Amino acid sequence: MDRDSRIRLSTTASLRREAFGALVYSYKDRRLLFIDQRLLPYLTSDGTRTVGEIADSLAAEGNIPGSRLEKTMALLEGLRRKGVLDEL
């Protein structure tokens, strides 16, 4: 996923917060996914900020090390390919 992408949860998916993060259910393929809490700021985004802006604010708050950014982008791209996230 590109840092300039704007994303939001797909209309074919639902998110339920849990103690470990969240569960995402995809109505498209009836898949249940376990989501780490570090991905929640991206999955709850309304698309007004870019993925890079979200990552920068998390890094500034000390919630995500810069070294994890590349892995996070790969995870978000995987969720987009599975139809969980829509790129705006």
C-alpha positions in Angstrom: 0.0 0.0 0.0 1.2 3.5 -0.8 1.6 6.1 1.9 -0.6 8.5 -0.1 -3.5 6.0 -0.2 -6.8 6.9 1.6 -8.6 3.9 2.9 -11.7 2.9 4.9 -13.4 -0.3 5.9 -15.3 -1.8 3.0 -19.1 -1.8 3.0 -18.8 -5.6 2.6 -17.0 -6.0 5.9 -17.9 -5.4 9.6 -15.5 -4.7 12.5 -16.0 -5.8 16.1 -13.6 -4.5 18.7 -12.1 -7.1 21.0 -9.5 -7.0 23.8 -6.8 -8.1 21.4 -7.8 -5.7 18.7 -10.7 -6.6 16.5 -12.5 -9.2 14.4 -13.4 -8.4 10.9 -16.0 -10.4 9.1 -16.1 -10.2 5.3 -19.6 -10.7 3.9 -18.0 -11.1 0.5 -16.4 -14.5 1.1 -17.6 -15.2 4.7 -14.1 -14.9 6.1 -13.3 -14.0 9.7 -10.1 -12.2 10.3 -8.3 -11.4 13.6 -6.9 -7.9 13.6 -4.1 -6.7 15.8 -4.9 -3.5 17.7 -2.0 -1.7 16.0 -4.0 -1.8 12.7 -7.2 -0.4 14.2 -6.4 3.3 13.4 -6.2 2.3 9.8 -9.4 0.2 9.7 -11.4 2.8 11.5 -10.2 5.6 9.2 -12.9 7.5 7.4 -10.6 8.2 4.5 -9.9 11.8 5.3 -6.3 11.2 6.2 -3.7 9.3 4.1 -2.2 6.0 5.3 1.1 7.9 5.7 -0.5 10.6 7.8 -2.0 8.0 10.1 1.3 6.2 10.4 3.2 9.5 11.1 0.8 10.4 13.9 1.1 6.9 15.4 4.9 7.1 15.2 4.9 10.6 16.8 2.8 9.2 19.7 5.2 6.3 20.1 2.6 3.7 19.1 4.4 2.3 16.1 8.1 2.1 15.5 9.2 3.4 12.1 10.8 0.0 11.4 7.3 -1.6 11.4 5.9 0.8 8.8 6.9 -1.3 5.8 5.3 -4.5 7.3 2.2 -2.5 8.2 1.8 -1.2 4.6 2.1 -4.8 3.4 -0.6 -6.0 5.9 -2.9 -3.2 4.8 -2.4 -4.1 1.1 -3.3 -7.7 1.9 -6.5 -6.5 3.6 -7.3 -4.4 0.6 -6.8 -7.4 -1.8 -9.1 -9.5 0.4 -11.8 -6.8 0.1 -11.7 -5.7 3.7 -10.4 -2.2 2.9 -11.5 0.1 0.1 -8.9 2.4 -1.4 -10.6 5.8 -2.1 
